[in-house]
């Protein structure tokens, strides 16, 4: 993985977000993702993690939110006012919480939709074959409607669909939610490989297990503010941090 000190691909500075014009969700939040790095936003429910992702991906306006102050830069360019489609074309992929596959479409058709915004021009089949090596079920279930898959399989389809666009940065919102540990481990190993191939990751997780598997640096959010940040293993091994903000005990790195 790339060292945290490397040039940032995503930079968020002094970000302040409100909902409905009055409810303060983020207050002066700073974080960054290095080019080729892997970063986690961790914290309890309601800490502001998903709001931070929505601000980066241009989806905040659809949830009644707005950025009131602060800057968001991707590859050196300001993106606070960019729409979601242009951000995907620029190289930001996202996997929303709850998987959101096209249930009536086959696995192959879901992947084809992801390839519409392929920014590299690489052949769709080549990308699909590479993803099939990471997730063999994509080929095994290619003709099956995505809505008939298990929760874990749907999450894999959602991740693969985002990767079909060949993003420079992949954002994932609670990808381990509701999944069996075996599936989480499989997804973790695949995301490590994706990161090693050069795609930066920003992972929002309440569970610490996947963050420990995949990321190298973590920011702890609590009530809309960054309370601490450090290398992931160091931050999540701090019992005071875990007891105060996460409500869990230390988890060994797998």
LINQUI-V125371 format. One line per field, one symbol per residue. ss: DSSP state (H for helix, E for strand, - for the rest). phi: phi as a letter, one per 30 degrees, with the letter a starting at -180 (. if undefined). burial: 1 if it has 16 or more other ideal C-beta (glycine too) atoms within 10 Angstrom, else 0. Layout:
ss = ???
phi = ???
burial = ???
//
This chain:
ss = -------EEEEEEEEEEEE---EEEEEEEEEEEE---EEEEE------HHHHHHHHH--HHHH-EEEEEEEEEE--EE-----HHHHHHH-EEEE----------EHHHHHHHHHHH------HHHHHHHHHHH--HHHH----EHHH--HHHHHHHHHHHHH-----EEEEE-------HHHHHHHHHHHHHHHH---EEEEEE--HHHHHHH--EEEEEE--EEEEEEEHHHHHH-HHHHHHHH--------
phi = .dddddeddcbcbhdbbbciibddcbbidbabbddicbbcccldeidjddedddddciceddcicadcbjbbbbhicdbecdddddddddkccbbddjihddddcdeddeddddddcedcideeddddddddddbeddddcecdeddcddeddddddddddddddhddbccbchdcdicdeddddddddddededddjddbbccbdddddeddcccbbcccbhibdcaaaeeddddddddddddccibcecddd
burial = 11010001111100111100000011101011110111111111001111111111111100001110010111100011010000110111111100101100111101100110110000000011001101101100100011001001111111111111111111111111101000111111011101100011111111111111111111111101010111011011110011001100001000
//
